[in-house]
Amino acid sequence: MQLNPWALTGIVLVAVVTPYLGHRSSRSATSTHDFLVARRTVRSRRNAAAISGEYLSAASFLGIAGIVLKDGADALWFPIGFTAGYVRSQRRALVTVHQDITYIAEVIAGDLLVMHSGVSGAESKKVRVLHRLTRAGSDEPVMTANVLMVAMDLERRRAAAIDEAILAGMGKRLIGDPGS
């Protein structure tokens, strides 16, 4: 691995400048309240930019894996393109119409488990999703769930075709059979 001198310089610069600015600005605050509200000298647009930057930084740090951990398998659709904004603007969503669950092994309290989820097939109007629960470390399967979902037009309440861009995103995330 080659060390990038620009990246190293940037990291060192941030590591040195940040404590300096924090120390310098904390000396000008005369009370805790002054420090917490920056002596009311920060304008609303700059404050909004700072809050947005903090939020986006946290979102990118946690990434899709953090969202899936927090929201479960429903968050699988974010990297594919079925986001809340898409559902609102296009008035289309995926709905579960059938699910087959196979319990393979017993699980007891304290077992460490890992959930693997992905698209196992996608056609113009339907999507098959596979969830596979395994024991951490041994990858011994504990449970599989095969889910059939249909794209729905929320206005007409009928099956609708999935956008080509979303189908392409699903194609990039195809996974194999649980037995493999």
OpenMM code with the backbone's topology and positions (N, CA, C; nanometers):
from openmm import Vec3, app, unit

residues = "MET GLN LEU ASN PRO TRP ALA LEU THR GLY ILE VAL LEU VAL ALA VAL VAL THR PRO TYR LEU GLY HIS ARG SER SER ARG SER ALA THR SER THR HIS ASP PHE LEU VAL ALA ARG ARG THR VAL ARG SER ARG ARG ASN ALA ALA ALA ILE SER GLY GLU TYR LEU SER ALA ALA SER PHE LEU GLY ILE ALA GLY ILE VAL LEU LYS ASP GLY ALA ASP ALA LEU TRP PHE PRO ILE GLY PHE THR ALA GLY TYR VAL ARG SER GLN ARG ARG ALA LEU VAL THR VAL HIS GLN ASP ILE THR TYR ILE ALA GLU VAL ILE ALA GLY ASP LEU LEU VAL MET HIS SER GLY VAL SER GLY ALA GLU SER LYS LYS VAL ARG VAL LEU HIS ARG LEU THR ARG ALA GLY SER ASP GLU PRO VAL MET THR ALA ASN VAL LEU MET VAL ALA MET ASP LEU GLU ARG ARG ARG ALA ALA ALA ILE ASP GLU ALA ILE LEU ALA GLY MET GLY LYS ARG LEU ILE GLY ASP PRO GLY SER".split()
positions = [
    Vec3(0.0846, -0.1181, 0.0000),
    Vec3(0.0000, 0.0000, 0.0000),
    Vec3(0.0884, 0.1233, 0.0000),
    Vec3(0.0601, 0.2143, -0.0896),
    Vec3(0.1388, 0.3372, -0.1019),
    Vec3(0.0777, 0.4468, -0.0150),
    Vec3(0.1603, 0.5169, 0.0590),
    Vec3(0.1157, 0.6263, 0.1446),
    Vec3(0.0962, 0.7516, 0.0610),
    Vec3(-0.0204, 0.8124, 0.0685),
    Vec3(-0.0512, 0.9335, -0.0057),
    Vec3(-0.0063, 1.0544, 0.0773),
    Vec3(0.0930, 1.1326, 0.0301),
    Vec3(0.1422, 1.2454, 0.1098),
    Vec3(0.0368, 1.3543, 0.1301),
    Vec3(-0.0532, 1.3747, 0.0341),
    Vec3(-0.1577, 1.4766, 0.0501),
    Vec3(-0.2555, 1.4363, 0.1597),
    Vec3(-0.2926, 1.3091, 0.1636),
    Vec3(-0.3837, 1.2611, 0.2670),
    Vec3(-0.3185, 1.2728, 0.4046),
    Vec3(-0.1919, 1.2335, 0.4142),
    Vec3(-0.1204, 1.2427, 0.5413),
    Vec3(-0.1090, 1.3875, 0.5871),
    Vec3(-0.0780, 1.4783, 0.4952),
    Vec3(-0.0691, 1.6208, 0.5282),
    Vec3(-0.2042, 1.6722, 0.5773),
    Vec3(-0.3129, 1.6337, 0.5108),
    Vec3(-0.4462, 1.6765, 0.5516),
    Vec3(-0.4823, 1.6270, 0.6893),
    Vec3(-0.4495, 1.5026, 0.7190),
    Vec3(-0.4806, 1.4450, 0.8503),
    Vec3(-0.4026, 1.5169, 0.9599),
    Vec3(-0.2748, 1.5399, 0.9352),
    Vec3(-0.1916, 1.6100, 1.0343),
    Vec3(-0.2428, 1.7521, 1.0546),
    Vec3(-0.2773, 1.8207, 0.9461),
    Vec3(-0.3272, 1.9573, 0.9543),
    Vec3(-0.4553, 1.9646, 1.0373),
    Vec3(-0.5485, 1.8758, 1.0125),
    Vec3(-0.6736, 1.8738, 1.0895),
    Vec3(-0.6449, 1.8402, 1.2359),
    Vec3(-0.5554, 1.7452, 1.2603),
    Vec3(-0.5229, 1.7050, 1.3980),
    Vec3(-0.4557, 1.8176, 1.4764),
    Vec3(-0.3858, 1.9061, 1.4092),
    Vec3(-0.3186, 2.0167, 1.4782),
    Vec3(-0.4090, 2.1390, 1.4897),
    Vec3(-0.4782, 2.1738, 1.3824),
    Vec3(-0.5584, 2.2963, 1.3801),
    Vec3(-0.6832, 2.2848, 1.4673),
    Vec3(-0.7486, 2.1689, 1.4703),
    Vec3(-0.8733, 2.1540, 1.5457),
    Vec3(-0.8550, 2.1801, 1.6954),
    Vec3(-0.7572, 2.1193, 1.7644),
    Vec3(-0.7400, 2.1506, 1.9070),
    Vec3(-0.7000, 2.2974, 1.9301),
    Vec3(-0.6207, 2.3513, 1.8386),
    Vec3(-0.5795, 2.4914, 1.8530),
    Vec3(-0.7012, 2.5835, 1.8476),
    Vec3(-0.7871, 2.5656, 1.7471),
    Vec3(-0.9057, 2.6507, 1.7353),
    Vec3(-1.0008, 2.6297, 1.8528),
    Vec3(-1.0162, 2.5078, 1.8973),
    Vec3(-1.1010, 2.4810, 2.0124),
    Vec3(-1.0505, 2.5501, 2.1378),
    Vec3(-0.9201, 2.5433, 2.1610),
    Vec3(-0.8614, 2.6090, 2.2786),
    Vec3(-0.8748, 2.7605, 2.2684),
    Vec3(-0.8457, 2.8142, 2.1512),
    Vec3(-0.8527, 2.9594, 2.1302),
    Vec3(-0.9947, 3.0115, 2.1485),
    Vec3(-1.0932, 2.9424, 2.0924),
    Vec3(-1.2315, 2.9894, 2.1041),
    Vec3(-1.2867, 2.9677, 2.2444),
    Vec3(-1.2410, 2.8661, 2.3153),
    Vec3(-1.2926, 2.8428, 2.4508),
    Vec3(-1.2433, 2.9499, 2.5482),
    Vec3(-1.1274, 3.0123, 2.5200),
    Vec3(-1.0784, 3.1192, 2.6076),
    Vec3(-1.1639, 3.2451, 2.5982),
    Vec3(-1.2278, 3.2681, 2.4812),
    Vec3(-1.3068, 3.3899, 2.4656),
    Vec3(-1.4460, 3.3771, 2.5271),
    Vec3(-1.4889, 3.2581, 2.5597),
    Vec3(-1.6191, 3.2387, 2.6247),
    Vec3(-1.6019, 3.2602, 2.7743),
    Vec3(-1.6909, 3.3437, 2.8317),
    Vec3(-1.6779, 3.3752, 2.9746),
    Vec3(-1.7598, 3.2825, 3.0639),
    Vec3(-1.8542, 3.2098, 3.0058),
    Vec3(-1.9356, 3.1167, 3.0845),
    Vec3(-1.9665, 2.9936, 2.9996),
    Vec3(-2.0196, 2.8919, 3.0656),
    Vec3(-2.0584, 2.7708, 2.9931),
    Vec3(-2.1647, 2.8035, 2.8893),
    Vec3(-2.2610, 2.8871, 2.9262),
    Vec3(-2.3663, 2.9252, 2.8319),
    Vec3(-2.3069, 2.9947, 2.7093),
    Vec3(-2.2127, 3.0867, 2.7305),
    Vec3(-2.1467, 3.1527, 2.6167),
    Vec3(-2.0779, 3.0517, 2.5261),
    Vec3(-2.0137, 2.9544, 2.5872),
    Vec3(-1.9427, 2.8535, 2.5082),
    Vec3(-2.0406, 2.7689, 2.4269),
    Vec3(-2.1499, 2.7243, 2.4893),
    Vec3(-2.2440, 2.6358, 2.4219),
    Vec3(-2.3187, 2.7042, 2.3076),
    Vec3(-2.3426, 2.8339, 2.3177),
    Vec3(-2.4144, 2.9044, 2.2103),
    Vec3(-2.3209, 2.9930, 2.1286),
    Vec3(-2.1903, 2.9747, 2.1438),
    Vec3(-2.0878, 3.0494, 2.0696),
    Vec3(-2.1101, 3.1998, 2.0822),
    Vec3(-2.1435, 3.2427, 2.2013),
    Vec3(-2.1684, 3.3842, 2.2330),
    Vec3(-2.2670, 3.4479, 2.1348),
    Vec3(-2.3533, 3.3656, 2.0766),
    Vec3(-2.4576, 3.4083, 1.9820),
    Vec3(-2.4010, 3.4850, 1.8626),
    Vec3(-2.2807, 3.4462, 1.8201),
    Vec3(-2.2173, 3.5139, 1.7067),
    Vec3(-2.2263, 3.4343, 1.5773),
    Vec3(-2.2777, 3.3121, 1.5824),
    Vec3(-2.2873, 3.2288, 1.4626),
    Vec3(-2.4240, 3.2526, 1.3977),
    Vec3(-2.4235, 3.2926, 1.2722),
    Vec3(-2.5469, 3.3195, 1.1989),
    Vec3(-2.6193, 3.1886, 1.1651),
    Vec3(-2.7472, 3.1993, 1.1358),
    Vec3(-2.8310, 3.0805, 1.1155),
    Vec3(-2.7856, 2.9962, 0.9968),
    Vec3(-2.7439, 3.0588, 0.8864),
    Vec3(-2.7007, 2.9797, 0.7703),
    Vec3(-2.5734, 2.9006, 0.8000),
    Vec3(-2.4808, 2.9614, 0.8702),
    Vec3(-2.3578, 2.8901, 0.9050),
    Vec3(-2.3870, 2.7779, 1.0025),
    Vec3(-2.4772, 2.8026, 1.0967),
    Vec3(-2.5158, 2.6994, 1.1923),
    Vec3(-2.5854, 2.5841, 1.1191),
    Vec3(-2.6731, 2.6162, 1.0251),
    Vec3(-2.7414, 2.5126, 0.9472),
    Vec3(-2.6404, 2.4318, 0.8663),
    Vec3(-2.5423, 2.4986, 0.8093),
    Vec3(-2.4389, 2.4278, 0.7336),
    Vec3(-2.3594, 2.3344, 0.8244),
    Vec3(-2.3297, 2.3788, 0.9447),
    Vec3(-2.2548, 2.2951, 1.0389),
    Vec3(-2.3369, 2.1733, 1.0802),
    Vec3(-2.4641, 2.1943, 1.1079),
    Vec3(-2.5500, 2.0828, 1.1476),
    Vec3(-2.5645, 1.9848, 1.0313),
    Vec3(-2.5834, 2.0363, 0.9099),
    Vec3(-2.5949, 1.9494, 0.7922),
    Vec3(-2.4675, 1.8697, 0.7710),
    Vec3(-2.3537, 1.9354, 0.7844),
    Vec3(-2.2263, 1.8653, 0.7689),
    Vec3(-2.2083, 1.7557, 0.8708),
    Vec3(-2.2480, 1.7827, 0.9940),
    Vec3(-2.2376, 1.6815, 1.0993),
    Vec3(-2.3287, 1.5634, 1.0689),
    Vec3(-2.4514, 1.5924, 1.0252),
    Vec3(-2.5465, 1.4858, 0.9932),
    Vec3(-2.4955, 1.4017, 0.8765),
    Vec3(-2.4510, 1.4673, 0.7686),
    Vec3(-2.4042, 1.3933, 0.6518),
    Vec3(-2.2795, 1.3127, 0.6836),
    Vec3(-2.1934, 1.3666, 0.7683),
    Vec3(-2.0735, 1.2941, 0.8073),
    Vec3(-2.1112, 1.1673, 0.8837),
    Vec3(-2.2060, 1.1805, 0.9753),
    Vec3(-2.2493, 1.0633, 1.0517),
    Vec3(-2.3155, 0.9611, 0.9594),
    Vec3(-2.3977, 1.0097, 0.8663),
    Vec3(-2.4661, 0.9178, 0.7752),
    Vec3(-2.3664, 0.8430, 0.6874),
    Vec3(-2.2666, 0.9135, 0.6385),
    Vec3(-2.1699, 0.8464, 0.5520),
    Vec3(-2.0784, 0.7544, 0.6330),
    Vec3(-2.0535, 0.7895, 0.7598),
    Vec3(-1.9695, 0.7049, 0.8441),
    Vec3(-2.0409, 0.5731, 0.8752),
    Vec3(-2.1677, 0.5839, 0.9112),
    Vec3(-2.2434, 0.4635, 0.9433),
    Vec3(-2.2740, 0.3832, 0.8181),
    Vec3(-2.3082, 0.4543, 0.7117),
    Vec3(-2.3316, 0.3906, 0.5838),
    Vec3(-2.4503, 0.2973, 0.5838),
    Vec3(-2.4618, 0.2246, 0.4779),
    Vec3(-2.5744, 0.1345, 0.4593),
    Vec3(-2.5741, 0.0239, 0.5647),
    Vec3(-2.4568, -0.0239, 0.6040),
    Vec3(-2.4510, -0.1308, 0.7043),
    Vec3(-2.5141, -0.0861, 0.8355),
    Vec3(-2.4885, 0.0371, 0.8760),
    Vec3(-2.5488, 0.0895, 0.9984),
    Vec3(-2.6991, 0.1032, 0.9876),
    Vec3(-2.7465, 0.1442, 0.8708),
    Vec3(-2.8903, 0.1573, 0.8506),
    Vec3(-2.9567, 0.0200, 0.8544),
    Vec3(-2.8952, -0.0788, 0.7900),
    Vec3(-2.9512, -0.2137, 0.7917),
    Vec3(-2.9526, -0.2679, 0.9344),
    Vec3(-2.8479, -0.2414, 1.0113),
    Vec3(-2.8441, -0.2860, 1.1504),
    Vec3(-2.9562, -0.2211, 1.2300),
    Vec3(-2.9800, -0.0927, 1.2054),
    Vec3(-3.0822, -0.0203, 1.2787),
    Vec3(-3.2232, -0.0560, 1.2331),
    Vec3(-3.2471, -0.0601, 1.1020),
    Vec3(-3.3819, -0.0766, 1.0478),
    Vec3(-3.4126, -0.2172, 0.9980),
    Vec3(-3.3145, -0.3048, 0.9997),
    Vec3(-3.3384, -0.4408, 0.9543),
    Vec3(-3.3357, -0.4532, 0.8033),
    Vec3(-3.3958, -0.5601, 0.7560),
    Vec3(-3.3895, -0.5919, 0.6130),
    Vec3(-3.4606, -0.4892, 0.5261),
    Vec3(-3.5508, -0.4088, 0.5836),
    Vec3(-3.6174, -0.3055, 0.5034),
    Vec3(-3.5169, -0.2086, 0.4426),
    Vec3(-3.4057, -0.1873, 0.5080),
    Vec3(-3.3053, -0.0934, 0.4579),
    Vec3(-3.2250, -0.1500, 0.3412),
    Vec3(-3.2472, -0.2759, 0.3071),
    Vec3(-3.1809, -0.3357, 0.1912),
    Vec3(-3.2100, -0.2567, 0.0639),
    Vec3(-3.3235, -0.1890, 0.0584),
    Vec3(-3.3655, -0.1204, -0.0640),
    Vec3(-3.2940, 0.0118, -0.0855),
    Vec3(-3.2300, 0.0707, 0.0151),
    Vec3(-3.1628, 0.1996, -0.0022),
    Vec3(-3.0524, 0.1965, -0.1072),
    Vec3(-2.9595, 0.0987, -0.1033),
    Vec3(-2.8540, 0.1015, -0.2059),
    Vec3(-2.9047, 0.0672, -0.3458),
    Vec3(-3.0223, 0.0066, -0.3539),
    Vec3(-3.0786, -0.0293, -0.4836),
    Vec3(-3.1505, 0.0891, -0.5461),
    Vec3(-3.2092, 0.1762, -0.4669),
    Vec3(-3.2769, 0.2937, -0.5196),
    Vec3(-3.4209, 0.3092, -0.4765),
    Vec3(-3.4759, 0.2120, -0.4026),
    Vec3(-3.6122, 0.2231, -0.3529),
    Vec3(-3.6108, 0.3003, -0.2211),
    Vec3(-3.5825, 0.4283, -0.2269),
    Vec3(-3.5778, 0.5107, -0.1065),
    Vec3(-3.7150, 0.5714, -0.0808),
    Vec3(-3.7307, 0.6328, 0.0356),
    Vec3(-3.8577, 0.6965, 0.0697),
    Vec3(-3.8918, 0.8067, -0.0304),
    Vec3(-3.7914, 0.8797, -0.0771),
    Vec3(-3.8152, 0.9848, -0.1765),
    Vec3(-3.8680, 0.9283, -0.3066),
    Vec3(-3.8149, 0.8139, -0.3480),
    Vec3(-3.8621, 0.7492, -0.4703),
    Vec3(-4.0077, 0.7057, -0.4529),
    Vec3(-4.0396, 0.6453, -0.3406),
    Vec3(-4.1760, 0.5983, -0.3159),
    Vec3(-4.2732, 0.7164, -0.3181),
    Vec3(-4.2348, 0.8277, -0.2556),
    Vec3(-4.3224, 0.9454, -0.2536),
    Vec3(-4.3384, 1.0071, -0.3925),
    Vec3(-4.2288, 1.0216, -0.4654),
    Vec3(-4.2359, 1.0901, -0.5943),
    Vec3(-4.2968, 1.0029, -0.7040),
    Vec3(-4.2637, 0.8741, -0.7082),
    Vec3(-4.3122, 0.7850, -0.8136),
    Vec3(-4.4417, 0.7129, -0.7766),
    Vec3(-4.4758, 0.7174, -0.6461),
    Vec3(-4.5949, 0.6486, -0.5956),
    Vec3(-4.5914, 0.4996, -0.6287),
    Vec3(-4.4726, 0.4402, -0.6133),
    Vec3(-4.4540, 0.2961, -0.6332),
    Vec3(-4.3755, 0.2413, -0.5156),
    Vec3(-4.4083, 0.1177, -0.4798),
    Vec3(-4.3385, 0.0538, -0.3680),
    Vec3(-4.3401, -0.0975, -0.3890),
    Vec3(-4.2537, -0.1659, -0.3163),
    Vec3(-4.2541, -0.3120, -0.3173),
    Vec3(-4.3344, -0.3603, -0.1971),
    Vec3(-4.4215, -0.4578, -0.2212),
    Vec3(-4.5002, -0.5147, -0.1122),
    Vec3(-4.4783, -0.6657, -0.1095),
    Vec3(-4.4733, -0.7214, 0.0089),
    Vec3(-4.4547, -0.8655, 0.0251),
    Vec3(-4.5884, -0.9350, 0.0007),
    Vec3(-4.5875, -1.0348, -0.0883),
    Vec3(-4.7099, -1.1098, -0.1161),
    Vec3(-4.6991, -1.2555, -0.0716),
    Vec3(-4.5763, -1.3048, -0.0522),
    Vec3(-4.5595, -1.4426, -0.0071),
    Vec3(-4.4220, -1.4559, 0.0602),
    Vec3(-4.4185, -1.5414, 0.1630),
    Vec3(-4.2917, -1.5634, 0.2332),
    Vec3(-4.2855, -1.7075, 0.2810),
    Vec3(-4.1772, -1.7766, 0.2463),
    Vec3(-4.1516, -1.9120, 0.2947),
    Vec3(-4.0356, -1.9064, 0.3926),
    Vec3(-4.0605, -1.9501, 0.5161),
    Vec3(-3.9559, -1.9511, 0.6178),
    Vec3(-3.9232, -2.0955, 0.6522),
    Vec3(-3.7953, -2.1275, 0.6528),
    Vec3(-3.7494, -2.2607, 0.6901),
    Vec3(-3.6593, -2.2489, 0.8125),
    Vec3(-3.6994, -2.3130, 0.9210),
    Vec3(-3.6187, -2.3145, 1.0427),
    Vec3(-3.5305, -2.4392, 1.0364),
    Vec3(-3.3991, -2.4193, 1.0435),
    Vec3(-3.3054, -2.5293, 1.0223),
    Vec3(-3.2460, -2.5795, 1.1535),
    Vec3(-3.2180, -2.4895, 1.2454),
    Vec3(-3.1547, -2.5293, 1.3717),
    Vec3(-3.2118, -2.4462, 1.4862),
    Vec3(-3.1988, -2.5008, 1.6054),
    Vec3(-3.2481, -2.4321, 1.7246),
    Vec3(-3.1526, -2.3188, 1.7630),
    Vec3(-3.2094, -2.2119, 1.8140),
    Vec3(-3.1325, -2.0968, 1.8615),
    Vec3(-3.1698, -2.0746, 2.0068),
    Vec3(-3.0692, -2.0484, 2.0901),
    Vec3(-3.0959, -2.0213, 2.2312),
    Vec3(-3.0452, -1.8820, 2.2656),
    Vec3(-3.0927, -1.8292, 2.3760),
    Vec3(-3.0510, -1.6966, 2.4202),
    Vec3(-2.8994, -1.6916, 2.4339),
    Vec3(-2.8413, -1.5884, 2.3819),
    Vec3(-2.6967, -1.5717, 2.3882),
    Vec3(-2.6238, -1.6124, 2.2615),
    Vec3(-2.6912, -1.6853, 2.1716),
    Vec3(-2.6279, -1.7215, 2.0439),
    Vec3(-2.6018, -1.5943, 1.9625),
    Vec3(-2.4852, -1.5858, 1.9040),
    Vec3(-2.4507, -1.4727, 1.8178),
    Vec3(-2.4850, -1.5123, 1.6754),
    Vec3(-2.5742, -1.4342, 1.6135),
    Vec3(-2.6252, -1.4675, 1.4808),
    Vec3(-2.5937, -1.3566, 1.3819),
    Vec3(-2.5866, -1.3939, 1.2546),
    Vec3(-2.5605, -1.2986, 1.1471),
    Vec3(-2.6701, -1.3155, 1.0420),
    Vec3(-2.7278, -1.2027, 0.9985),
    Vec3(-2.8308, -1.2065, 0.8950),
    Vec3(-2.7692, -1.1621, 0.7625),
    Vec3(-2.7836, -1.2461, 0.6597),
    Vec3(-2.7407, -1.2136, 0.5239),
    Vec3(-2.8673, -1.1938, 0.4420),
    Vec3(-2.8792, -1.0816, 0.3741),
    Vec3(-2.9968, -1.0544, 0.2929),
    Vec3(-2.9539, -1.0067, 0.1559),
    Vec3(-3.0325, -1.0406, 0.0565),
    Vec3(-3.0025, -0.9925, -0.0772),
    Vec3(-3.1118, -1.0306, -0.1748),
    Vec3(-3.0996, -0.9791, -0.2940),
    Vec3(-3.1949, -1.0071, -0.4005),
    Vec3(-3.1538, -1.1380, -0.4667),
    Vec3(-3.2463, -1.2340, -0.4731),
    Vec3(-3.2141, -1.3616, -0.5376),
    Vec3(-3.2718, -1.3701, -0.6778),
    Vec3(-3.3576, -1.2764, -0.7156),
    Vec3(-3.4123, -1.2723, -0.8506),
    Vec3(-3.4954, -1.1475, -0.8697),
    Vec3(-3.4940, -1.0926, -0.9906),
    Vec3(-3.5720, -0.9726, -1.0193),
    Vec3(-3.6233, -0.9786, -1.1626),
    Vec3(-3.7515, -0.9532, -1.1775),
    Vec3(-3.8149, -0.9464, -1.3087),
    Vec3(-3.8840, -0.8113, -1.3202),
    Vec3(-3.9622, -0.7928, -1.4256),
    Vec3(-4.0202, -0.6614, -1.4509),
    Vec3(-4.1134, -0.6135, -1.3397),
    Vec3(-4.1887, -0.7049, -1.2773),
    Vec3(-4.2849, -0.6632, -1.1745),
    Vec3(-4.2625, -0.7291, -1.0390),
    Vec3(-4.1747, -0.8295, -1.0329),
    Vec3(-4.1578, -0.8979, -0.9049),
    Vec3(-4.0107, -0.9167, -0.8696),
    Vec3(-3.9896, -0.9282, -0.7392),
    Vec3(-3.8545, -0.9405, -0.6841),
    Vec3(-3.8564, -1.0526, -0.5816),
    Vec3(-3.7539, -1.1347, -0.5839),
    Vec3(-3.7377, -1.2380, -0.4816),
    Vec3(-3.6197, -1.1982, -0.3932),
    Vec3(-3.6442, -1.2032, -0.2641),
    Vec3(-3.5424, -1.1647, -0.1661),
    Vec3(-3.5127, -1.2858, -0.0790),
    Vec3(-3.3863, -1.3062, -0.0493),
    Vec3(-3.3446, -1.4171, 0.0354),
    Vec3(-3.2825, -1.3614, 0.1627),
    Vec3(-3.3320, -1.4081, 0.2767),
    Vec3(-3.2724, -1.3772, 0.4066),
    Vec3(-3.2171, -1.5085, 0.4603),
    Vec3(-3.0952, -1.5051, 0.5089),
    Vec3(-3.0313, -1.6258, 0.5615),
    Vec3(-2.9677, -1.5917, 0.6958),
    Vec3(-3.0143, -1.6560, 0.8012),
    Vec3(-2.9626, -1.6342, 0.9356),
    Vec3(-2.8639, -1.7459, 0.9671),
    Vec3(-2.7409, -1.7099, 1.0064),
    Vec3(-2.6372, -1.8088, 1.0363),
    Vec3(-2.5759, -1.7814, 1.1730),
    Vec3(-2.5118, -1.8823, 1.2270),
    Vec3(-2.4358, -1.8639, 1.3517),
    Vec3(-2.3052, -1.7928, 1.3170),
    Vec3(-2.2724, -1.6934, 1.3946),
    Vec3(-2.1486, -1.6192, 1.3714),
    Vec3(-2.0299, -1.7122, 1.3924),
    Vec3(-1.9316, -1.6997, 1.3061),
    Vec3(-1.8112, -1.7805, 1.3179),
    Vec3(-1.8171, -1.9094, 1.2392),
    Vec3(-1.9249, -1.9871, 1.2554),
    Vec3(-1.9311, -2.1163, 1.1873),
    Vec3(-2.0101, -2.1095, 1.0565),
    Vec3(-2.0878, -2.0051, 1.0360),
    Vec3(-2.1753, -1.9908, 0.9191),
    Vec3(-2.2754, -2.1049, 0.9078),
    Vec3(-2.3043, -2.1721, 1.0195),
    Vec3(-2.4054, -2.2777, 1.0202),
    Vec3(-2.5424, -2.2124, 1.0008),
    Vec3(-2.6184, -2.2540, 0.8987),
    Vec3(-2.7488, -2.1918, 0.8763),
    Vec3(-2.8479, -2.2256, 0.9871),
    Vec3(-2.9245, -2.1270, 1.0274),
    Vec3(-3.0243, -2.1419, 1.1323),
    Vec3(-3.1653, -2.1251, 1.0749),
    Vec3(-3.1788, -2.0329, 0.9801),
    Vec3(-3.3092, -2.0033, 0.9223),
    Vec3(-3.2896, -1.9409, 0.7860),
    Vec3(-3.3797, -1.9717, 0.6930),
    Vec3(-3.3830, -1.9013, 0.5646),
    Vec3(-3.5256, -1.8529, 0.5420),
    Vec3(-3.5365, -1.7418, 0.4743),
    Vec3(-3.6671, -1.6887, 0.4366),
    Vec3(-3.6592, -1.6436, 0.2921),
    Vec3(-3.7453, -1.7000, 0.2100),
    Vec3(-3.7570, -1.6577, 0.0709),
    Vec3(-3.8825, -1.5718, 0.0609),
    Vec3(-3.8647, -1.4479, 0.0174),
    Vec3(-3.9738, -1.3511, 0.0151),
    Vec3(-4.0021, -1.3121, -0.1296),
    Vec3(-4.1287, -1.3157, -0.1679),
    Vec3(-4.1711, -1.2702, -0.2994),
    Vec3(-4.2369, -1.1342, -0.2820),
    Vec3(-4.1843, -1.0354, -0.3542),
    Vec3(-4.2389, -0.8997, -0.3467),
    Vec3(-4.2832, -0.8571, -0.4857),
    Vec3(-4.3871, -0.7753, -0.4897),
    Vec3(-4.4402, -0.7250, -0.6152),
    Vec3(-4.4346, -0.5727, -0.6118),
    Vec3(-4.3947, -0.5132, -0.7244),
    Vec3(-4.3951, -0.3673, -0.7358),
    Vec3(-4.5398, -0.3218, -0.7534),
    Vec3(-4.5805, -0.2243, -0.6721),
    Vec3(-4.7187, -0.1765, -0.6760),
    Vec3(-4.7240, -0.0288, -0.7106),
    Vec3(-4.8198, 0.0068, -0.7946),
    Vec3(-4.8529, 0.1467, -0.8191),
    Vec3(-4.9485, 0.1855, -0.7070),
    Vec3(-4.9082, 0.2778, -0.6218),
    Vec3(-4.9870, 0.3114, -0.5038),
    Vec3(-5.1143, 0.3883, -0.5375),
    Vec3(-5.1183, 0.4535, -0.6533),
    Vec3(-5.2392, 0.5262, -0.6938),
    Vec3(-5.3453, 0.4293, -0.7472),
    Vec3(-5.3057, 0.3427, -0.8414),
    Vec3(-5.3995, 0.2514, -0.9064),
    Vec3(-5.4178, 0.1213, -0.8283),
    Vec3(-5.3307, 0.0962, -0.7309),
    Vec3(-5.3340, -0.0252, -0.6490),
    Vec3(-5.3281, -0.1516, -0.7347),
    Vec3(-5.2354, -0.1487, -0.8299),
    Vec3(-5.2118, -0.2627, -0.9189),
    Vec3(-5.0620, -0.2840, -0.9326),
    Vec3(-5.0266, -0.4044, -0.9764),
    Vec3(-4.8857, -0.4332, -1.0023),
    Vec3(-4.8350, -0.3398, -1.1122),
    Vec3(-4.7112, -0.2980, -1.0994),
    Vec3(-4.6522, -0.2050, -1.1959),
    Vec3(-4.5096, -0.2488, -1.2260),
    Vec3(-4.4606, -0.2071, -1.3405),
    Vec3(-4.3233, -0.2410, -1.3793),
    Vec3(-4.2235, -0.1650, -1.2921),
    Vec3(-4.1132, -0.2293, -1.2633),
    Vec3(-4.0045, -0.1669, -1.1866),
    Vec3(-3.9172, -0.0887, -1.2845),
    Vec3(-3.8743, 0.0305, -1.2441),
    Vec3(-3.7874, 0.1124, -1.3291),
    Vec3(-3.6614, 0.0355, -1.3673),
    Vec3(-3.6150, 0.0572, -1.4897),
    Vec3(-3.4955, -0.0116, -1.5402),
    Vec3(-3.3728, 0.0154, -1.4529),
    Vec3(-3.3574, 0.1395, -1.4046),
    Vec3(-3.2405, 0.1730, -1.3213),
    Vec3(-3.2416, 0.0929, -1.1913),
    Vec3(-3.3584, 0.0738, -1.1345),
    Vec3(-3.3684, -0.0027, -1.0100),
    Vec3(-3.3440, -0.1504, -1.0380),
    Vec3(-3.3978, -0.2012, -1.1491),
    Vec3(-3.3696, -0.3408, -1.1863),
    Vec3(-3.2200, -0.3624, -1.2057),
    Vec3(-3.1519, -0.2649, -1.2667),
    Vec3(-3.0071, -0.2756, -1.2857),
    Vec3(-2.9363, -0.2771, -1.1502),
    Vec3(-2.9817, -0.1941, -1.0559),
    Vec3(-2.9239, -0.1944, -0.9215),
    Vec3(-2.9437, -0.3265, -0.8512),
    Vec3(-3.0602, -0.3873, -0.8699),
    Vec3(-3.0863, -0.5185, -0.8111),
    Vec3(-2.9967, -0.6243, -0.8748),
    Vec3(-2.9761, -0.6130, -1.0067),
    Vec3(-2.8912, -0.7090, -1.0769),
    Vec3(-2.7491, -0.7105, -1.0243),
    Vec3(-2.7019, -0.5957, -0.9755),
    Vec3(-2.5658, -0.5875, -0.9210),
    Vec3(-2.5549, -0.6527, -0.7837),
    Vec3(-2.6686, -0.6752, -0.7193),
    Vec3(-2.6695, -0.7283, -0.5830),
    Vec3(-2.7316, -0.8660, -0.5732),
    Vec3(-2.7347, -0.9385, -0.6831),
    Vec3(-2.7902, -1.0739, -0.6811),
    Vec3(-2.7047, -1.1660, -0.5942),
    Vec3(-2.7714, -1.2498, -0.5176),
    Vec3(-2.7010, -1.3464, -0.4333),
    Vec3(-2.7419, -1.4869, -0.4737),
    Vec3(-2.6691, -1.5850, -0.4243),
    Vec3(-2.6944, -1.7243, -0.4609),
    Vec3(-2.7980, -1.7903, -0.3736),
    Vec3(-2.8226, -1.9147, -0.4019),
    Vec3(-2.9164, -1.9999, -0.3301),
    Vec3(-2.8667, -2.0242, -0.1876),
    Vec3(-2.9567, -2.0336, -0.0863),
    Vec3(-2.9135, -2.0546, 0.0506),
    Vec3(-2.8378, -2.1849, 0.0714),
    Vec3(-2.8612, -2.2828, -0.0126),
    Vec3(-2.7912, -2.4099, 0.0038),
    Vec3(-2.6487, -2.4072, -0.0457),
    Vec3(-2.6109, -2.3019, -0.1184),
    Vec3(-2.4757, -2.2989, -0.1771),
    Vec3(-2.3731, -2.2458, -0.0817),
] * unit.nanometer
topology = app.Topology()
chain = topology.addChain("A")
for resn in residues:
    res = topology.addResidue(resn, chain)
    for name in ("N", "CA", "C"):
        topology.addAtom(name, app.Element.getBySymbol(name[0]), res)
